[in-house]
Amino acid sequence: MPGLCHTAAHLSTQGNRTSGHPRKSGSSCGAQLERGCDGTSCGIVIDGACKAHYAPSMQLDQMLLPIREDLATVETVIRHRCTTSISTITEVVHYIIQNGGKRFRPALTILAARLAGYVGDAAAQVGAAMEMVHTASLLHDDVVDNAPTRRGRPSTNAKWGNQISVLVGDFFWCKACEIIVDLGQHRILRAITDAVVGTTEGEVLELIKSNDISISEEEYLKIIAHKTAKLLACSCHVGAMLGGVSETLEHAVQRYGFDLGMAFQLADDALDYVSDEDRFGKSRGTDLREGRMTLPLIIALQRCDAREQSLIKEALLAQTLRDDQLAEVLQILDRSGGMAYTQEKTLTYVERAKSHLAPFKHSLEKAALFQLADYVTTRDM
């Protein structure tokens, strides 16, 4: 299944690795990565060519090879911290860990810390805390949405019920806070709590606007800024805090994470209409089934005629979305340019995210952050 860059075409038809050894922050990557690119602001040459947009041909695990050992530590920290004498909690925690996840947020924390010059072990600890916060939000989201699956497997609430799911989410949140308190990083704790407040506000705003076909693009961007972008911004910001850089550089890394988060959510919105369940972890058109207004639909409603608006409204309000209704909405999204507009908006945020890293010198970490930004538009999760 192609990534976001190919979604418009898809709708029309539908109706050499780097070493995993640790390196000092800011080091080059040997034969495959060398300095001196005179192309874009990335400044990295791979196999003799400028690769500021190298990510589309790379898998996420390849991009994260330089921090592979740190990410392994993240897994160890999560398992250790979430060990408890309450067998049900342990069972649920193990199920969640085994259910996978790309560890995108801890990767951002670790790379941001290395970019800022930090070389200690706390980056993996803080990264684990960010993953726990994210996991807690997913557990609560699935209860709110009554989601039957998560990443292609039964959701925690489907297996153990809403009460256990909410309480284990609380458990993850408390364990994340415990890590930060033990590190004595009160400023980081403040940043995380501020981000969680923002995420909660965004989720409430989204619920209020559910099935509201009059929602504007500006209102929607405000929702995703709160519910998605703020936590990704925080993941980057706390990493930069560990490096002890200036407030200006901290803010630059934070802005990178924020715009990356905006791009991530917009790409998710588009992928919801084109990706199959085996690859994306949820069935096509899930947002439509749940009455969730996302940017492709918002733009389509602004541009389509009255008959098409009526078809979309019926699909949004349907108790059970029929295949023919979904097919009609997909055609409207294609004709109206709703998908193409979302793709263009996503790419704009990706480029903005990368531009925030301009104050930092060329390094392996900076190249990886560029690649992760491009990955957002090419992933087929």
DRENDO-1510 file (C-alpha; in Angstrom, 1 decimal, always signed):
<recs>
REC; n; res; u; v; w
REC; 1; MET; +0.0; +0.0; +0.0 .
REC; 2; PRO; +1.6; +3.3; -1.0 .
REC; 3; GLY; +2.2; +6.2; +1.4 .
REC; 4; LEU; +0.5; +9.6; +1.4 .
REC; 5; CYS; +2.3; +10.8; -1.6 .
REC; 6; HIS; +0.4; +8.3; -3.7 .
REC; 7; THR; -3.0; +8.6; -2.2 .
REC; 8; ALA; -4.5; +10.8; -4.9 .
REC; 9; ALA; -3.5; +8.3; -7.6 .
REC; 10; HIS; -4.8; +5.5; -5.4 .
REC; 11; LEU; -8.2; +7.0; -5.0 .
REC; 12; SER; -8.5; +7.6; -8.7 .
REC; 13; THR; -7.9; +3.9; -9.4 .
REC; 14; GLN; -10.4; +2.9; -6.7 .
REC; 15; GLY; -13.2; +5.0; -7.4 .
REC; 16; ASN; +23.1; -0.2; +2.4 .
REC; 17; ARG; +22.4; +0.3; +6.3 .
REC; 18; THR; +24.2; +2.3; +8.9 .
REC; 19; SER; +25.9; +0.6; +11.8 .
REC; 20; GLY; +23.9; +0.2; +15.0 .
REC; 21; HIS; +26.9; +0.9; +17.2 .
REC; 22; PRO; +26.6; +4.0; +19.4 .
REC; 23; ARG; +28.3; +7.2; +18.3 .
REC; 24; LYS; +29.1; +10.5; +19.9 .
REC; 25; SER; +26.4; +13.1; +19.3 .
REC; 26; GLY; +27.0; +15.0; +16.1 .
REC; 27; SER; +29.3; +12.4; +14.5 .
REC; 28; SER; +29.2; +11.4; +10.9 .
REC; 29; CYS; +28.0; +8.0; +9.8 .
REC; 30; GLY; +31.1; +6.7; +8.0 .
REC; 31; ALA; +31.1; +5.7; +4.3 .
REC; 32; GLN; +27.4; +6.2; +3.6 .
REC; 33; LEU; +27.0; +9.6; +5.3 .
REC; 34; GLU; +29.4; +12.3; +4.6 .
REC; 35; ARG; +29.4; +16.1; +4.9 .
REC; 36; GLY; +29.5; +18.6; +2.1 .
REC; 37; CYS; +26.1; +18.4; +0.4 .
REC; 38; ASP; +25.3; +21.8; -1.3 .
REC; 39; GLY; +21.7; +20.8; -1.9 .
REC; 40; THR; +19.0; +21.5; +0.7 .
REC; 41; SER; +19.5; +22.5; +4.3 .
REC; 42; CYS; +20.0; +18.9; +5.4 .
REC; 43; GLY; +23.6; +19.0; +4.2 .
REC; 44; ILE; +23.9; +15.3; +4.1 .
REC; 45; VAL; +25.2; +13.2; +1.2 .
REC; 46; ILE; +24.2; +9.5; +0.9 .
REC; 47; ASP; +25.7; +7.4; -1.9 .
REC; 48; GLY; +26.9; +10.6; -3.6 .
REC; 49; ALA; +23.6; +12.4; -3.8 .
REC; 50; CYS; +21.8; +15.0; -1.7 .
REC; 51; LYS; +19.3; +13.1; +0.4 .
REC; 52; ALA; +17.3; +15.6; +2.3 .
REC; 53; HIS; +14.3; +13.6; +1.1 .
REC; 54; TYR; +16.0; +10.2; +1.4 .
REC; 55; ALA; +13.4; +8.8; +3.8 .
REC; 56; PRO; +10.8; +7.5; +1.2 .
REC; 57; SER; +13.2; +4.7; +0.2 .
REC; 58; MET; +14.0; +3.8; +3.8 .
REC; 59; GLN; +12.1; +1.8; +6.4 .
REC; 60; LEU; +11.7; +3.3; +9.9 .
REC; 61; ASP; +13.9; +0.8; +11.5 .
REC; 62; GLN; +16.7; +1.8; +9.2 .
REC; 63; MET; +16.3; +5.4; +10.1 .
REC; 64; LEU; +16.5; +4.6; +13.8 .
REC; 65; LEU; +19.6; +2.3; +13.6 .
REC; 66; PRO; +21.8; +5.0; +15.1 .
REC; 67; ILE; +19.7; +4.9; +18.3 .
REC; 68; ARG; +18.9; +1.2; +18.3 .
REC; 69; GLU; +20.5; +0.5; +21.6 .
REC; 70; ASP; +18.7; +3.5; +23.2 .
REC; 71; LEU; +15.4; +2.2; +21.9 .
REC; 72; ALA; +16.2; -1.2; +23.4 .
REC; 73; THR; +16.7; +0.5; +26.7 .
REC; 74; VAL; +13.3; +2.2; +26.3 .
REC; 75; GLU; +11.7; -1.3; +26.1 .
REC; 76; THR; +13.7; -2.5; +29.2 .
REC; 77; VAL; +12.6; +0.6; +31.2 .
REC; 78; ILE; +9.0; +0.2; +30.3 .
REC; 79; ARG; +8.9; -3.5; +31.3 .
REC; 80; HIS; +10.8; -2.8; +34.5 .
REC; 81; ARG; +8.8; +0.2; +35.6 .
REC; 82; CYS; +5.5; -1.5; +34.8 .
REC; 83; THR; +6.2; -4.6; +36.8 .
REC; 84; THR; +3.6; -5.0; +39.6 .
REC; 85; SER; +2.3; -7.5; +42.0 .
REC; 86; ILE; -1.2; -7.0; +40.5 .
REC; 87; SER; -1.4; -9.8; +37.9 .
REC; 88; THR; -4.2; -8.3; +35.8 .
REC; 89; ILE; -2.1; -5.0; +35.3 .
REC; 90; THR; +0.9; -7.1; +34.4 .
REC; 91; GLU; -1.1; -9.1; +31.9 .
REC; 92; VAL; -2.6; -6.0; +30.3 .
REC; 93; VAL; +0.8; -4.3; +30.2 .
REC; 94; HIS; +2.4; -7.3; +28.5 .
REC; 95; TYR; -0.4; -7.4; +26.0 .
REC; 96; ILE; +0.1; -3.8; +25.1 .
REC; 97; ILE; +3.9; -4.1; +24.7 .
REC; 98; GLN; +3.5; -7.2; +22.6 .
REC; 99; ASN; +1.0; -5.3; +20.4 .
REC; 100; GLY; +3.9; -3.3; +19.2 .
REC; 101; GLY; +4.1; +0.3; +18.1 .
REC; 102; LYS; +6.9; +2.1; +16.3 .
REC; 103; ARG; +8.2; +4.0; +19.4 .
REC; 104; PHE; +8.1; +7.2; +17.3 .
REC; 105; ARG; +7.9; +9.5; +20.4 .
REC; 106; PRO; +10.8; +8.1; +22.3 .
REC; 107; ALA; +12.9; +8.1; +19.1 .
REC; 108; LEU; +12.2; +11.8; +18.8 .
REC; 109; THR; +13.1; +12.4; +22.4 .
REC; 110; ILE; +16.4; +10.5; +22.0 .
REC; 111; LEU; +17.3; +12.1; +18.7 .
REC; 112; ALA; +16.5; +15.6; +20.0 .
REC; 113; ALA; +18.7; +15.0; +23.1 .
REC; 114; ARG; +21.6; +13.9; +20.9 .
REC; 115; LEU; +21.1; +16.8; +18.6 .
REC; 116; ALA; +21.3; +19.1; +21.6 .
REC; 117; GLY; +24.6; +17.4; +22.7 .
REC; 118; TYR; +23.3; +15.2; +25.4 .
REC; 119; VAL; +25.1; +11.8; +25.7 .
REC; 120; GLY; +23.8; +10.3; +28.9 .
REC; 121; ASP; +21.4; +7.6; +29.8 .
REC; 122; ALA; +18.5; +9.8; +30.8 .
REC; 123; ALA; +17.3; +10.3; +27.2 .
REC; 124; ALA; +16.1; +6.7; +27.0 .
REC; 125; GLN; +14.4; +7.0; +30.4 .
REC; 126; VAL; +12.6; +10.2; +29.4 .
REC; 127; GLY; +11.8; +8.5; +26.0 .
REC; 128; ALA; +10.2; +5.6; +27.9 .
REC; 129; ALA; +8.1; +8.1; +29.9 .
REC; 130; MET; +6.9; +9.8; +26.7 .
REC; 131; GLU; +5.9; +6.4; +25.3 .
REC; 132; MET; +4.0; +5.6; +28.5 .
REC; 133; VAL; +2.1; +8.9; +28.3 .
REC; 134; HIS; +1.3; +8.1; +24.6 .
REC; 135; THR; +0.1; +4.6; +25.6 .
REC; 136; ALA; -2.1; +6.0; +28.3 .
REC; 137; SER; -3.7; +8.4; +25.8 .
REC; 138; LEU; -4.4; +5.5; +23.4 .
REC; 139; LEU; -6.0; +3.4; +26.1 .
REC; 140; HIS; -8.3; +6.3; +27.1 .
REC; 141; ASP; -9.0; +7.1; +23.4 .
REC; 142; ASP; -10.1; +3.6; +22.7 .
REC; 143; VAL; -12.6; +3.8; +25.5 .
REC; 144; VAL; -14.0; +7.1; +24.4 .
REC; 145; ASP; -14.3; +5.8; +20.8 .
REC; 146; ASN; -15.4; +2.3; +21.8 .
REC; 147; ALA; -12.8; +1.0; +19.5 .
REC; 148; PRO; -12.8; -2.8; +19.0 .
REC; 149; THR; -9.3; -3.0; +17.6 .
REC; 150; ARG; -5.9; -1.4; +18.0 .
REC; 151; ARG; -3.1; -2.1; +15.4 .
REC; 152; GLY; -5.1; -4.9; +14.0 .
REC; 153; ARG; -5.7; -6.8; +17.3 .
REC; 154; PRO; -8.5; -6.6; +19.8 .
REC; 155; SER; -8.2; -3.4; +21.8 .
REC; 156; THR; -7.6; -3.5; +25.6 .
REC; 157; ASN; -11.1; -2.3; +26.3 .
REC; 158; ALA; -12.5; -5.0; +24.0 .
REC; 159; LYS; -10.6; -7.7; +26.0 .
REC; 160; TRP; -10.8; -6.4; +29.5 .
REC; 161; GLY; -13.5; -3.8; +29.5 .
REC; 162; ASN; -13.6; -0.1; +29.9 .
REC; 163; GLN; -12.8; +0.1; +33.6 .
REC; 164; ILE; -9.6; -1.9; +33.4 .
REC; 165; SER; -8.5; +0.0; +30.3 .
REC; 166; VAL; -9.0; +3.4; +31.9 .
REC; 167; LEU; -7.2; +2.3; +35.1 .
REC; 168; VAL; -4.2; +0.8; +33.3 .
REC; 169; GLY; -4.0; +4.0; +31.3 .
REC; 170; ASP; -3.8; +5.9; +34.6 .
REC; 171; PHE; -1.2; +3.4; +35.7 .
REC; 172; PHE; +1.0; +4.2; +32.7 .
REC; 173; TRP; +0.6; +7.9; +33.3 .
REC; 174; CYS; +1.7; +7.6; +36.9 .
REC; 175; LYS; +4.7; +5.4; +36.0 .
REC; 176; ALA; +5.7; +8.0; +33.4 .
REC; 177; CYS; +5.6; +10.7; +36.1 .
REC; 178; GLU; +7.5; +8.5; +38.5 .
REC; 179; ILE; +10.4; +8.2; +36.0 .
REC; 180; ILE; +10.7; +12.0; +35.6 .
REC; 181; VAL; +10.5; +12.6; +39.4 .
REC; 182; ASP; +13.2; +10.0; +40.0 .
REC; 183; LEU; +15.4; +11.8; +37.5 .
REC; 184; GLY; +14.8; +15.1; +39.4 .
REC; 185; GLN; +13.7; +16.7; +36.1 .
REC; 186; HIS; +10.8; +18.9; +37.3 .
REC; 187; ARG; +11.0; +21.2; +34.3 .
REC; 188; ILE; +10.5; +18.2; +32.0 .
REC; 189; LEU; +7.6; +17.1; +34.2 .
REC; 190; ARG; +6.0; +20.5; +33.8 .
REC; 191; ALA; +6.4; +20.3; +30.0 .
REC; 192; ILE; +4.7; +16.8; +29.9 .
REC; 193; THR; +1.8; +17.8; +32.1 .
REC; 194; ASP; +1.2; +20.9; +30.0 .
REC; 195; ALA; +1.2; +18.7; +26.9 .
REC; 196; VAL; -1.3; +16.2; +28.4 .
REC; 197; VAL; -3.6; +19.1; +29.4 .
REC; 198; GLY; -3.4; +20.2; +25.7 .
REC; 199; THR; -4.1; +16.7; +24.5 .
REC; 200; THR; -7.2; +16.4; +26.7 .
REC; 201; GLU; -8.5; +19.8; +25.5 .
REC; 202; GLY; -8.1; +18.6; +21.9 .
REC; 203; GLU; -9.9; +15.4; +22.5 .
REC; 204; VAL; -12.8; +17.3; +24.1 .
REC; 205; LEU; -12.9; +19.7; +21.2 .
REC; 206; GLU; -13.0; +16.8; +18.8 .
REC; 207; LEU; -16.0; +15.2; +20.6 .
REC; 208; ILE; -17.9; +18.5; +20.6 .
REC; 209; LYS; -17.3; +18.8; +16.8 .
REC; 210; SER; -18.1; +15.2; +16.0 .
REC; 211; ASN; -20.6; +15.0; +13.1 .
REC; 212; ASP; -20.5; +18.8; +12.8 .
REC; 213; ILE; -20.3; +19.3; +9.0 .
REC; 214; SER; -20.0; +23.1; +9.5 .
REC; 215; ILE; -16.6; +22.8; +11.2 .
REC; 216; SER; -14.0; +25.0; +9.5 .
REC; 217; GLU; -10.4; +24.1; +8.5 .
REC; 218; GLU; -9.2; +26.6; +11.2 .
REC; 219; GLU; -11.2; +24.9; +13.9 .
REC; 220; TYR; -10.0; +21.5; +12.8 .
REC; 221; LEU; -6.3; +22.5; +12.8 .
REC; 222; LYS; -6.8; +23.8; +16.3 .
REC; 223; ILE; -8.1; +20.4; +17.4 .
REC; 224; ILE; -5.2; +18.4; +15.9 .
REC; 225; ALA; -2.7; +21.0; +17.3 .
REC; 226; HIS; -3.9; +20.1; +20.7 .
REC; 227; LYS; -4.6; +16.4; +20.5 .
REC; 228; THR; -1.6; +15.3; +18.4 .
REC; 229; ALA; +1.0; +18.1; +17.7 .
REC; 230; LYS; +1.5; +19.2; +21.3 .
REC; 231; LEU; +2.6; +15.7; +22.5 .
REC; 232; LEU; +5.0; +15.3; +19.6 .
REC; 233; ALA; +6.3; +18.8; +20.3 .
REC; 234; CYS; +6.8; +17.8; +23.9 .
REC; 235; SER; +8.6; +14.6; +22.9 .
REC; 236; CYS; +11.2; +16.7; +21.1 .
REC; 237; HIS; +11.3; +19.6; +23.6 .
REC; 238; VAL; +12.1; +17.4; +26.6 .
REC; 239; GLY; +15.0; +15.9; +24.7 .
REC; 240; ALA; +16.4; +19.3; +24.0 .
REC; 241; MET; +16.0; +20.2; +27.7 .
REC; 242; LEU; +18.4; +17.4; +28.5 .
REC; 243; GLY; +21.0; +18.9; +26.3 .
REC; 244; GLY; +21.0; +22.2; +28.2 .
REC; 245; VAL; +20.9; +24.3; +25.1 .
REC; 246; SER; +19.7; +27.9; +24.9 .
REC; 247; GLU; +16.0; +28.7; +25.0 .
REC; 248; THR; +16.1; +29.6; +21.4 .
REC; 249; LEU; +17.4; +26.2; +20.3 .
REC; 250; GLU; +15.0; +24.5; +22.7 .
REC; 251; HIS; +12.2; +26.3; +21.0 .
REC; 252; ALA; +13.5; +25.4; +17.5 .
REC; 253; VAL; +13.4; +21.7; +18.4 .
REC; 254; GLN; +9.9; +22.1; +20.0 .
REC; 255; ARG; +8.6; +23.8; +16.8 .
REC; 256; TYR; +10.1; +21.0; +14.7 .
REC; 257; GLY; +8.0; +18.5; +16.8 .
REC; 258; PHE; +4.9; +20.6; +16.6 .
REC; 259; ASP; +4.9; +20.9; +12.8 .
REC; 260; LEU; +5.9; +17.3; +12.5 .
REC; 261; GLY; +2.8; +16.4; +14.7 .
REC; 262; MET; +0.5; +18.5; +12.5 .
REC; 263; ALA; +1.9; +16.6; +9.4 .
REC; 264; PHE; +1.6; +13.3; +11.2 .
REC; 265; GLN; -2.1; +13.8; +12.0 .
REC; 266; LEU; -3.0; +15.1; +8.5 .
REC; 267; ALA; -1.2; +12.1; +6.9 .
REC; 268; ASP; -3.2; +9.9; +9.2 .
REC; 269; ASP; -6.4; +11.6; +8.1 .
REC; 270; ALA; -5.6; +10.8; +4.5 .
REC; 271; LEU; -4.4; +7.3; +5.1 .
REC; 272; ASP; -7.7; +6.5; +6.9 .
REC; 273; TYR; -9.4; +6.6; +3.5 .
REC; 274; VAL; -6.9; +4.6; +1.5 .
REC; 275; SER; -5.1; +2.0; +3.7 .
REC; 276; ASP; -6.3; -1.5; +4.4 .
REC; 277; GLU; -6.6; -2.9; +7.9 .
REC; 278; ASP; -3.7; -5.3; +7.5 .
REC; 279; ARG; -1.2; -2.5; +7.0 .
REC; 280; PHE; -2.8; +0.4; +8.8 .
REC; 281; GLY; -4.3; -1.4; +11.9 .
REC; 282; LYS; -7.9; -0.1; +11.3 .
REC; 283; SER; -10.4; -0.6; +8.5 .
REC; 284; ARG; -10.7; +2.0; +5.7 .
REC; 285; GLY; -13.1; +4.8; +6.5 .
REC; 286; THR; -13.0; +4.4; +10.3 .
REC; 287; ASP; -13.1; +8.2; +10.8 .
REC; 288; LEU; -16.2; +8.4; +8.7 .
REC; 289; ARG; -17.9; +5.5; +10.6 .
REC; 290; GLU; -17.2; +7.2; +13.9 .
REC; 291; GLY; -18.5; +10.6; +12.7 .
REC; 292; ARG; -15.1; +12.2; +12.9 .
REC; 293; MET; -14.6; +15.2; +10.7 .
REC; 294; THR; -11.1; +15.3; +9.3 .
REC; 295; LEU; -9.5; +17.7; +6.7 .
REC; 296; PRO; -10.2; +15.7; +3.5 .
REC; 297; LEU; -13.9; +15.6; +4.4 .
REC; 298; ILE; -13.9; +19.3; +5.5 .
REC; 299; ILE; -12.4; +20.5; +2.2 .
REC; 300; ALA; -14.7; +18.2; +0.2 .
REC; 301; LEU; -17.8; +19.6; +1.9 .
REC; 302; GLN; -16.7; +23.1; +1.1 .
REC; 303; ARG; -16.2; +22.3; -2.6 .
REC; 304; CYS; -18.9; +19.8; -3.5 .
REC; 305; ASP; -22.5; +20.4; -4.5 .
REC; 306; ALA; -25.7; +20.0; -2.4 .
REC; 307; ARG; -26.3; +16.4; -3.5 .
REC; 308; GLU; -22.8; +15.3; -2.6 .
REC; 309; GLN; -23.0; +17.2; +0.7 .
REC; 310; SER; -26.2; +15.2; +1.5 .
REC; 311; LEU; -24.4; +11.9; +0.6 .
REC; 312; ILE; -21.6; +12.8; +3.0 .
REC; 313; LYS; -24.0; +13.8; +5.8 .
REC; 314; GLU; -25.9; +10.5; +5.4 .
REC; 315; ALA; -22.7; +8.5; +5.6 .
REC; 316; LEU; -21.5; +10.4; +8.7 .
REC; 317; LEU; -24.8; +9.8; +10.5 .
REC; 318; ALA; -25.4; +6.2; +9.4 .
REC; 319; GLN; -25.7; +3.6; +12.2 .
REC; 320; THR; -23.8; +1.2; +9.9 .
REC; 321; LEU; -21.7; +2.6; +7.0 .
REC; 322; ARG; -22.4; +0.6; +3.9 .
REC; 323; ASP; -19.7; -0.2; +1.4 .
REC; 324; ASP; -21.5; +1.7; -1.4 .
REC; 325; GLN; -21.7; +4.8; +0.8 .
REC; 326; LEU; -18.0; +4.6; +1.5 .
REC; 327; ALA; -17.3; +4.2; -2.2 .
REC; 328; GLU; -19.4; +7.3; -3.0 .
REC; 329; VAL; -17.6; +9.4; -0.3 .
REC; 330; LEU; -14.2; +8.2; -1.7 .
REC; 331; GLN; -15.2; +9.4; -5.2 .
REC; 332; ILE; -16.3; +12.8; -3.8 .
REC; 333; LEU; -13.0; +13.2; -1.9 .
REC; 334; ASP; -11.2; +12.5; -5.2 .
REC; 335; ARG; -13.3; +14.8; -7.4 .
REC; 336; SER; -13.3; +17.7; -4.9 .
REC; 337; GLY; -9.6; +17.6; -4.3 .
REC; 338; GLY; -10.0; +17.0; -0.6 .
REC; 339; MET; -7.3; +14.4; -0.5 .
REC; 340; ALA; -4.9; +16.4; -2.7 .
REC; 341; TYR; -5.4; +19.4; -0.5 .
REC; 342; THR; -4.6; +17.4; +2.6 .
REC; 343; GLN; -1.5; +16.0; +1.0 .
REC; 344; GLU; -0.3; +19.4; +0.0 .
REC; 345; LYS; -0.9; +20.7; +3.6 .
REC; 346; THR; +0.9; +17.8; +5.0 .
REC; 347; LEU; +4.0; +18.4; +2.9 .
REC; 348; THR; +3.9; +22.1; +3.9 .
REC; 349; TYR; +4.1; +21.2; +7.5 .
REC; 350; VAL; +6.9; +18.7; +6.8 .
REC; 351; GLU; +9.0; +21.4; +5.2 .
REC; 352; ARG; +8.3; +23.8; +8.0 .
REC; 353; ALA; +9.3; +21.2; +10.5 .
REC; 354; LYS; +12.7; +20.7; +8.8 .
REC; 355; SER; +13.3; +24.4; +8.5 .
REC; 356; HIS; +13.2; +24.8; +12.3 .
REC; 357; LEU; +16.4; +22.6; +12.5 .
REC; 358; ALA; +18.4; +25.1; +10.5 .
REC; 359; PRO; +20.3; +26.5; +13.5 .
REC; 360; PHE; +21.8; +23.1; +14.2 .
REC; 361; LYS; +25.0; +21.9; +12.5 .
REC; 362; HIS; +24.9; +19.0; +10.1 .
REC; 363; SER; +24.9; +15.7; +12.0 .
REC; 364; LEU; +23.7; +12.1; +11.9 .
REC; 365; GLU; +20.9; +13.1; +14.4 .
REC; 366; LYS; +19.8; +16.0; +12.2 .
REC; 367; ALA; +19.7; +13.8; +9.1 .
REC; 368; ALA; +17.6; +11.2; +11.1 .
REC; 369; LEU; +15.1; +13.9; +12.1 .
REC; 370; PHE; +14.9; +15.0; +8.5 .
REC; 371; GLN; +14.2; +11.4; +7.4 .
REC; 372; LEU; +11.5; +11.0; +10.1 .
REC; 373; ALA; +9.8; +14.1; +8.8 .
REC; 374; ASP; +9.7; +12.7; +5.3 .
REC; 375; TYR; +8.6; +9.3; +6.7 .
REC; 376; VAL; +5.4; +10.9; +7.8 .
REC; 377; THR; +4.3; +11.4; +4.2 .
REC; 378; THR; +5.5; +8.0; +2.9 .
REC; 379; ARG; +4.5; +5.6; +5.7 .
REC; 380; ASP; +1.9; +3.0; +5.0 .
REC; 381; MET; +1.2; +2.1; +8.6 .
</recs>
